Amino acid sequence: MTAFQTPSLADTRVVDPVLSTVAQGYQSPTNVGSLLFPEVMVDARGGKVLEFGKEAFNVYNAVRAPGSATKRIEWGYKSTEYALKQEALEVKIPRERMQEAAIGVPNIDLASASIRMTMRSLQLGLELEQQHLVVDGGIPEILLAANGTDLWGHSSTPQNNPIEVVYEARETIRK
């Protein structure tokens, strides 16, 4: 659209009703990557994000005698650059086929079905990337390939204790 031109119907539609009700918030029930890697909303496709140290998680001895000097701790941050990776897919469905499917039996909504399929495909790619981060990122091997005497409950050794293994994996992920 050029300057001072009457906007078309497509230009005036700020929110597409099909995309708004189908694609926003879509999440495949079988994907679990978002539990380890929650979505972070940003306003720009690239920029800097502040990264703070672990100082806030340290316990300091702050006891002092009346009138004596206070203890000083360091505080700071650094900025890390980020850039979003752009991905896009489209499904081409002729309008005539959508209309025919909507009025026929079994009354198929091709627009919604195609949006769900596209979102499923994009999220499957994201789930695969997240899987690689977990597997290649140093998750304890006992979580990935337990067999024989490595199975939980086989013995009372620490590596076969589910609680210890989960704590160890959580600590590895946290680091």
N, C-alpha and C positions, 0 to 999 in steps of 0.2 A: 504494500500500500504506500503510495506517495503522499507527500504533505498536502493537506487541505482537500482530500478526496473523501467522498462519502464512504464510510466503511461498509464492507460486504457483511453478509450474515455470519460468515465464518470468522471475520475479524471482531465482531461484537460478542461472539460466544467466548467468554472468558473461561468458563468451565464446561467441558464436554460432558454431557450427562452420562454417556456410556462409560467413559474412562473414569469418571468420578465414582460411580457406583460399583464398578467391576475391578479396576486395576489398583486404585489406591488402597493400601493396606492389605493387598493380596499376599498371602503367605501359604506356601505348600505345607501341609501337615506333616510331611515326611522329612522335611529339612530341619536340621538341628544346629547348623553353623551359627545362626543368629544368637544362640544361647551362649556361645563362647565369644562371638564377635558381634556385639550389639550395634545397631545402626546409629550413626551420629549424624545429625542434620547440620548442614553448613549452608551459608548464604551464597558463597562463591565457589566456582569450580577449582580454585587454587588459592593458595595463600600461606599463611603461617599460623601455627597453633603453639600456644605456650605449653611448655613441659616443665613440671615442677619436680624437684628431687624427693628423696624419701625422708627428708628431715622432719616432716610433720608426723612421721610414724615412729620417731625415736622417743625414748623416755629419757628425760634429763633429770639430774639431781638438782633441784632448784632450791634446796634448803639453804638458808643463810642466817647468820646472826643479825639481830637488829642493828641497823646502821652500817653493816658491812657491804662490800661491793656485790652487785648482782652478777650472775653469770651471763655470758653473752653467747648466743648461738647464731650460726650463719643461716641466711635465707636467700634464696635466689631462684632463678628460672632461666630457661633458654628457649629459643624459638626454633621450631622445626618446620620446614616447608612441606606442604602437601599439594598434590594435584590429583584431581579426580580422573578416573579413566572413563571415557565416554563409550557407551555401548548402545546400540539401537537395532531393533528388528521391526519389520512390518509384515503384515499379512494382507495380501491383495484378495479382496472378495468383491466381485461385481455387485452393484446395488440391486440389480435385477434378481440375482440369486438370493440375496438377503430378504428381499420382499417376498419371493416365492416360498422360501423356507418358513417365513413368519406366518404366512396364511395357511400353509398346508398342514397336514398331519405328519408328524407329531409336534408341529409348532416349535421349530428349532430357532433359537436366537443365535445366528451365525456371528454377529458382532461380538457378543459376550463370550462365546466359545473361542473365537479367534484371539481375543485379548487374553483370556485365561491361558491358552496354549502358549502365547508369546511370553507372558510373564513366567510361566512354568519353565520355559526354556532358558530365559535369562537367569532365573533363580537357581536353576540346576548348575549353570556355569559358575555362579557365585559360590554355591555349596561345594563344588569341586575345588575351587581356589582355597576355600577355608579348610577343606580336608587336607590339602597339601601343606598348608601352614601348620596344621596340627601334627601331621605325620612326620614332616620333614623338620619340624621345629623342636624336636627333642622330647616328645612325650615319652614317659617311661615305657620300655619295650614290654613289660609285663602286662600293660593295658592292651597292647596291640596284638600279641601273639602268645597267649597263655595256653599251655597244654601239659599233659602228664602231671608231674608233681608240682607244676607251677600253678595249677588251678586253685582258685580260692577254696578254702576249707579242706584242702588235702592234708595240710599239716598246720602246726601252730607257729611256723616260722614267720618273721615279720613280712617277707616278700609275698606270703600267701594270706596275709591278713587284709581283707578288703578295705578296712578303715585306713590302715597305714598306707596302702597303695593309692587310695583316693587322695589322702593328704599329701603324699609325695607328688602326685600328678598335679594337684592344685598349686603346690608351691613352685613346681617347674613352670607351669603356665603363668603364674604371677610374675616370676622373674623375667 
